[in-house]
């Protein structure tokens, strides 16, 4: 059985599947959460199980744990 896409929920067939961040995506659905740039396995940055480009990843606020 073919899995659903993490972004659009439609079935992802093997020829169009990107498996990343413990999810399955259509190639066109695997894009940056911030700027919507299409990503691939070489240029994505993952955070909180979501894909980002380098610029998009830097633009989100990441909580820091203070131990003071």
C-alpha positions as CSV (number, residue, x, y, z in Angstrom):
1,X,0.0,0.0,0.0
2,X,1.3,3.4,-0.9
3,X,1.6,6.0,1.9
4,X,-0.1,9.4,2.0
5,X,1.9,12.6,1.4
6,X,2.8,14.5,4.6
7,X,1.8,17.8,3.0
8,X,-1.2,17.2,0.8
9,X,-2.5,13.8,2.1
10,X,-2.8,12.3,-1.4
11,X,-1.2,8.9,-2.2
12,X,2.5,9.0,-3.0
13,X,3.6,6.5,-5.7
14,X,7.2,5.2,-5.7
15,X,8.3,7.2,-8.7
16,X,7.4,10.5,-7.0
17,X,8.3,9.7,-3.4
18,X,10.7,11.6,-1.2
19,X,11.2,9.8,2.2
20,X,12.5,12.3,4.7
21,X,12.0,13.4,8.3
22,X,10.2,10.1,9.0
23,X,7.5,11.1,6.5
24,X,6.7,10.6,2.8
25,X,6.3,13.5,0.4
26,X,5.6,14.1,-3.3
27,X,8.6,15.7,-4.8
28,X,6.6,18.9,-5.4
29,X,5.2,18.9,-1.9
30,X,8.7,18.7,-0.3
31,X,9.3,22.4,0.0
32,X,10.4,25.0,2.6
33,X,7.8,25.8,5.3
34,X,8.8,29.5,5.0
35,X,9.5,30.4,1.4
36,X,8.0,27.4,-0.4
37,X,11.2,26.7,-2.3
38,X,11.3,23.1,-3.6
39,X,13.8,21.1,-1.7
40,X,15.7,17.8,-2.2
41,X,17.7,15.5,0.0
42,X,20.9,17.6,-0.5
43,X,19.6,21.0,0.3
44,X,16.9,20.7,3.1
45,X,17.3,21.4,6.7
46,X,14.9,19.7,9.1
47,X,13.4,21.2,12.3
48,X,10.5,19.8,14.3
49,X,9.9,17.2,11.5
50,X,9.4,20.0,8.9
51,X,11.5,20.9,5.9
52,X,13.3,24.2,5.5
53,X,15.8,25.8,3.1
54,X,18.9,27.3,4.7
55,X,17.4,30.8,4.8
56,X,14.1,29.6,6.0
57,X,15.7,27.6,8.8
58,X,17.6,30.7,10.0
59,X,14.4,32.8,10.0
60,X,12.5,30.7,12.5
61,X,12.9,31.2,16.2
62,X,14.4,28.2,18.0
63,X,13.8,27.9,21.7
64,X,16.9,27.8,23.8
65,X,17.1,25.9,27.1
66,X,18.5,28.1,29.8
67,X,20.2,26.2,32.6
68,X,20.9,29.3,34.8
